[in-house]
Amino acid sequence: MTFQYPIMTPPFEVVGFKEMNKKQAQQCLEWFVSEIPSRLEILKHAIEESGIQRMEQFDMTPQSLVPLWDWLKVRINTVPYTPDEKKQLQDGLPSWIAEDIRDWKLDISTIALAVDVSLYFGQVFLNKYSSLKWGVITKPKSYIYVNKPTIKGFKNGPLHPPTILTNVCSSYADGNFNKSLLSSFEVWEKFI
């Protein structure tokens, strides 16, 4: 039987992040952080199921991001946007921007993996730097990561690990092989 990678889903009704009030955002953060250990166990199980023999290399150090990226990048898959999805993305954009929108998106299994790998990525920061912590920013409502779980303590603003991972995965799927988990870690590390 093949291992089916489970998607992280909250046990409460999810409203859009921008629509959450402070209490809902805090509840979401607490749930999210409480799920990290079990999501990392699911990720570890998936890695073991794939035949990786040296699990000790996944030790929450920055160097462990190298074998984790090697494992993840061969599992990145895309699916084409439907014409309606692509039109919705392009609506309201100037033509010179709209024409650069890709014809594809990451598939749901890639996103599920990327979210859990992003938790590992975030924990590497938290393990190395005690000044960092999970938190939420509740205003302004126009802020891109409003009410989303982020890691606070960076000079340039909070880190949203799922965004980093989906960007690195999308970049790889687009043929840019220069970005990796470790290179992303090193970029953000400069802002601590």
N, C-alpha and C positions, 0 to 999 in steps of 0.2 A: 504494500500500500504506500502510495506517495504522500509525502508530507504536504498538507494544505496550509499555506501561510494565512493565519487569521488576521482580520482587520481590527484595529483598535476602535472600539465604539463605547461611548459613555453610557452609563446606566440611567441617564436622565434625558429629557427632551432638549435637543440642542437648538438654540435660536442662533441667528447670525451673530458673530462676535461683536459687530458694531452695535447691535441691538441689546446686548447684555447690559444689565446694571452692574454696579460694583459688587454686590453680593453674589450674583450669578457668575461673574468673572472669577471671584475668589473660589467659589465652589468648583468651577471648572479647573482652576489651577490645582486645587487640593486633590481632586480626582486624578488629574493628569500626573502629578508628581507621585501619587500613591501607586499608580500603574507602572511606573518605570521599572521596578525590580522584576515584575512578572513579564513585562514586554522584553526585557533583556534576556530573561530565561527562554522565552519563545525564540528570540533571535539566536541564542546559543544553540538551542535544539536544532534549528534550521541549518546552522553552520555544520553541526555534527552530522546531521542527516546527509549533508552533501559530500561527506567523506573526508573532511578536514581532520587530519590526524593530530595536529599539535595545537590543541585548544589553549595551552598555557601562553601562547603568543597573544591572546586576547586578554591582556592584563590591565586595561584602562590607562595605558600610557600613550603619549602621542605616537610613538613608533608602532603601536598596535593598529593604528589607522591604516597602515600600509597593507597588511594582509586582509583587513576588513574591506578596503576598497577593491583589492584584487578579487575578493569573493563576490562583492556586490556588482561590480561593473559588467560581469558576464551574465547577470540576471536582469539587466535593464532592457525593458521591452516597451515599444510604443504602439499606439493605434492611431489610425487617421481620425481627424476631426470630421464630424458630419458636416455637410454644407451649412446647415442651420447653426451649428456650434461656431464654425469659422466666421460666418456672417455676423453673429452676435459679438464675437471678439473684435471684429473690424468696425462695427457700427460706431460712428462718431469720431473715428480716428482719421487724421489726415492720410491721404493715399500713400504718401511716402513712408508712413509707419505701418499702415495696414498691410501693405504688400510684403513686409518682412515677417509677418506672423507665420509661424511654421504650419505645415499641413498636418501635423501630428501632435499627440500629447503622450505623456507617460501612461502606461496602462495601470489599472487598479492594483495589480500585484506588485508592480514596481513601486508605486506610491506607498503601499503598506510596508514593504521592506524599507523604503527610504525613511519613513517615519521612525521605525524602530532603530535603524542605523543612526538616525539623527539623535535619538535618545542616548545611544552609546557615545556619539560624538560630543554631546553636551556633558555627559558624565565625565569624559576625559578632562574637560575644562574644570569641572567642579572638583575632581580629585586632585588636580594639580594646583588650583588656586582657591584658597579658602575665602577670598574676598568676593567670589562670585556666588550667586544664588538664583534659584528660580523665582520669578515674580510676574506680575502683570502691570501694564500701564493702562489706566482707565480713561485718560483724556490726553489730548483732544480726540474726539470721535473720528476725526479725519486721519489720525495716525495709522499707518499701514498695519501695525501689529497691535492695535488697541484691543485689550481684553484677551489677547492670546498669551499662552505661557511662553515666556522668554527668559533668557538668562541675563540678569542684571549685573552691572559692575564693570562694563566696558566703557572706555572714554568716549567712543563714537556712538553710543546708544546700545540698547539691548540686542542680544543675539537670539534669533529665532531659528533654532537648528533645523526644523523641517524645511524651511525656505532654502537654507544653505544646501541641504541634501538634494532637494528637487532641482535646484539650479545646477549643481554639479552633475547630477544624473542626466539632465536635459542637455547640458553642454557636451557630455560624453556621447550621448545618442546623436548629437548634431555633428560629431566628428572632431570635436576639440578634446584632444587627449592630454592637454597640459594641466588641467585642473584635477585635483584629487582631494581626498579627505585630509591628508597631511598638509598639502599646500593651503587648503582653506583654513585649517587649524593655525598654521603659521601666520597667515594674514591677520586673523582675528587676535592672535596672541599679542601682536604688536600694540593692540589697543587696551591692554590691561594695565 
